[in-house]
Amino acid sequence: MDQAIEFRNGGPSKEMFKDKTAIVSGASRGIGRAIALALAARGCHVAFTWNSQEEEAQRLSTELEALGVRSLAARADAADSASVTAAVKQFRKAFGDDVDFLVNNAGIRSDRALFMMDEETWDRVVDVNLKGVFNFTKSVIVSMMKRKSGVVLNIASISGLMGTEGQANYAASKAGAIAFAKSLARETGKVGLRVNSLALGLVETDMTATLPEFARKKLLSMVPMKRMATVEEAAAAALFLLSDDAAYITGQVLTMDGGLY
């Protein structure tokens, strides 16, 4: 947990996040968990969703509250608008209407060559990864616009920029999330909102830990830096885009991939 809190250069100042409120979707583990902890370490109250990792979600809530902030977890399927609406309603009842930061992190993969991909596999990945972005953002964007304050960050992937063999569904969903952010940035910039994407390359998570050794070596051979990113590094990049240090950055994609793309 300490690594998820302390950044090498200190990161954005605590004053930028103290007593503000964030929603992080799909935060029970991995990148979302690291982002939630990094926000809480800077005094930001964190509401987050989970779908299938209840034990991990409960553990994260305990860790967040131990950092002295309010935390609330709700089960939600990002692809289901009613589920997301209910979760956000629960968050607002507990924290109030003001949401300062939305991190659209919830995502899944189901990789296979297109000629072997069935419609159900395509739909599920696109619905969670892209429709989920729509569902969560739609649930907070009106209140952000009324307040003329707020930041939306989509956790994307370099697959959405360069394409990846066997990931037509995943790549399409992440490319869509990037285009969504660019379009929304144009719609909301006039009232002071910022909307960006963080396109990540290979990151050490539970998902990448299951890669066969031969696949891992093949992937790392394509990365100029010859290693994966840590979730703490991903969280540091996310916090930069959420912070006032990025106050004049909107509609952009920050690529963090060790030089892969």
Phi, psi and omega in degrees: 000325183300321181296328181286347184256317186263116178267157184302319183254014180090333179070187178300150183292154181296332183298335181288338186239346187301129177065014172267174185233135179234148168246127177238117180276145178059052190252011186291341179204175173064222184297316180299320178298315180297321179294316180300316179294321180295320177295314181296325179297341178256017173087012181271131175286137189234122169255139181214159178248157174217163181234317185227009182237068185297317182297317178296323179295318179296321179296318179296317179303318179297317180293322180294314180294330177294341177273002173090017179242167174278144180220145176213131179246142178220140176283132180205139172267114185304331183282348185255109185299322180294321179296316179293315179302318180295320180295314181294324176298320177296318178298316183293325178297324182275322188252345187100171186288335187285119173244117183274324184225135171239123176248109179275092185251336185304129181194155177224165173230148171210089192273138170186158178299148185302322183291346177254359186272126177271167184297323180297319179295316177301308185298317185295316180294314180293321181294316180289312189282330183248308177298328177299321176299315177300312184299311181292316183294317179301328184286343182238345193293325182295315180293324176298317181293322178296322179279346184057042182200136176153155179227132175246131179231123176264125175276106185254204184206152175294343174301329178285349178256319187249347186076148180220133180303131179082005182233040181301320180291313181295313181298318180297320181293321181285325174297321178296320179296324178292314179295323176302313181297318180297318181292315181295327177299322178290326180288326191249354180300328183295339178251014171093007178276154176236139181223119182223173177233146174245109182266107184265148172267224180283126181233139178289102178223177176301327182293313181284339179294338181273359179296138173300150184302321180295323179291320179299314180296320180297316181294314181295332179295339181269351182265117180307326181276355172060029175203165173272160173283157172269160177294332177294322177293321177296319179295322179298318179294320179297316181296325176300312182292333177280335189278169176292345175297339179251031188299338181246024179245118176209151181072021187246166176238117173267119181263125179233094190216014179067017179093007184298319181248000000 
